[in-house]
């Protein structure tokens, strides 16, 4: 192991910047996504059991892994990673009860990046199965589109691509078993359905608000 390699626990002792934590969480999510696609789950999200190779936050290594192709178990695994993210942002490393977190999510949300509050809410309270790198890609794409509408020269969306850390993860986790083809197809189909479900909530909310405003205008607007 390189002398620059440290545990996540040690990294968090000296890195308190929320932007740095978000970037590390993103790359950790990519590593988790990569492992899940191989039918491997992470057995421990203890900060002492996670390494940052060469001090490079793109190189996240989960040290305790288990073969598991069960969709529900991998979904739970993502939930546990989201819990780690919340604890990481709040510098809170004691035991965090699931029911307490779900019931009091808003009390924890104040310490999260503003743009990501709804993502964590979807994972924690609704049990969504959406990787953070997918959410982040859609978020950045939306911001680029809004920027393109505000400036004269539109943003070239064709040059915008989803972040991919598979080359690095393939090197880090090279000793892990490869996934079966059949599992890969089934999982992709299930994941697409989960992502569609996750993204439809804000659209539905906007629609409902619009209908309420329209009704209010029709009732009171002409008085």
N, C-alpha and C positions, 0 to 999 in steps of 0.2 A: 504493500500500500504506500502510495506517495506520501511524503512528509507533509504535504499541503492538504491532504485529505483530513477532513474534520467531521464530527457528527453534527447533525442538525441542532442538537442541544447546545453545542459549543458555538455554532454559527449564530444562533439566536441571542446568545449572551452579548454579542458585540454589534449585531445588526438589528436596529430597532426601527429603521425606516420602513414605512408601510408599502412604498413602491417596490423596495427590494424584496420584501416578504411576498408581495403579490407575484413578482416575477419568478421567485423560487417555487411558489405554490403552483404556478402554471407549468413549469418544467417537471415538477414532481407529478402533476396530473398527467402529463404526456407519458412519463415512465409507467404510471399505473395503467393508463390506456393501452400502452404497448404490451404490458404483462397480461392484462385481461384478454387481449386479442390472441394471446398464446395459450390461454386456458390456465393462467397462473394468478393466484391471489396473494396479497400481502398479509402475512400473519401477525405483524406487529407494526403499529404506527407510533411507537414510543420514539421520541426525538433522539434517544440514545441508540436506537436500532436503525437509524437512517444516516447514510454517509453522503457527504458532498465531495465527490472525487476531484482531486487536484485543486480544491477550493473554487471549482467552476460550478455555478448554480445550474448550468444546463445538464450536469452529470449527477443525477440523483440516484442513489443506490439504496433500495430497500433490502435489508439483509436477511429477513426471514420470510421465505416464500413457500407456498403450498400449491400443488397441482389441483385445480378445481375448474371445471367447465360449467358448473351450475349457474344459470342466469341470475337467480335470486341471491345466491351467495356473493356473486360479483357485484350486484347492485348494493348489497349491504356493505361490501368492501369499500365502494365509492362513498357511501354514507359515512363510514368511519374516517375516511380521508378528509371529508368535509369537516367533521368534528375536529380533526387535527388542525385544519386551516383556521377555524374559529379560535381554538386555543392558542395557536401561533400568533394571530393578530392581537389577541388580548393579553399575551404573556401569562396565560393561565394553564398550568400543566398538572393540576390535581385532577382527580376523577371527576368526570362530567356526566351526570345521569341523563339518559336519553329522554325520559318523559319530562324531566325538568327543563331540558334544553328546548324541546318541542313546544312546551306550554309557555315558556318565557323567552322565545326567540328574539322578540323585539328588544329585550334588555341586553342582549348580546350584540345586536346588529349595529349599535352605535360605534363600535370599534372596527367595523369592516369597511373596505373601500366602498364608497357610495354606489358606484356602478354595479357592484357585485352583490348587493344586499338581497336582491330578488333571486339571484342564482342560489345562494346558500339557503334561502327560505324554501325554494323549490325542492332542494335535496333533503333538508331537515324536516320540514313540515308535510310535504306532499309525497316524499319518497320518490322523486324523479330520478331517472337514470340517465343523466346527461353529464358528460365530461366537461370540465372547466375549459379545456382548450377549444371545444366546440362553441361553448357560450362566448368565450373571448373573441373568437373569430367573427361570430355574428355581430357582436357588439362593435368591434372595430370597423366592420363592413358598414354598419349603420352610420357610424360617425363619419366615415369617409364619404358616404353618400350625401349626408347632410352638409358636409364641407363642400362637396362638389356643387351643390345647389346654391351655395353662398358666394362662390367665386366665379369669375368669368370662364376660366378654363376648367372643364369638368375633370374629376378624378378618373384615371384610367383603372377601372375595376378589373380589367383583364390581367393586370400586373399584380393584383392582390391575391395572395394565396394563403391557405390555411397553414399555420405553423406546424412543422414536422420535425421531430427529434429522433426519428426511428434509427438513423444511422448511428448516433451516439448510444442509444439504448440497446441496439443490437450488439454493440461492442461490450457494454457493461454487463448485459445479461446473456452473454453468448452460451453459457452452460445450461440454460433452461430449456426444457423440451419444447418442441414446436407444436403448434396447434393443429387439430385435424381440419380437413377441408369442410366437412359437413357442419361442424360446430361453427366455423367461421361464417357460413352462409346464414344459418339460423340466427346467430347473434346479431349480425348486421341488420337483418330484417327487424328483429325485436328492438334494437337500438334506434333505428329510424323511427319506429312508432313512438318510442319513449321521447325522442327529441321533438317530434311533431306535437306530442301532448304537452311538453314543457313550454314550447313557444306559443301555443295557442292561448294560454291564459292572459297575457298582456293584450292580445288582440281582442279577446272577448270582453275584457274590462273596458277597453277604449270604446268598443261598440255600445256597451251598455250605458256608459257615461254619455255618449253622443245621443242615444235614444232619449235618455232622461232630460237632457238639455233641450232637445227638440220639442218634447212634450211640454216642458215648462214654457218654452217660447210660444207655442201654439195657444196655451191656456192664458198666459199672462202678457204675452208680447203685444197684443192689440188693445190692451186696456189703457 
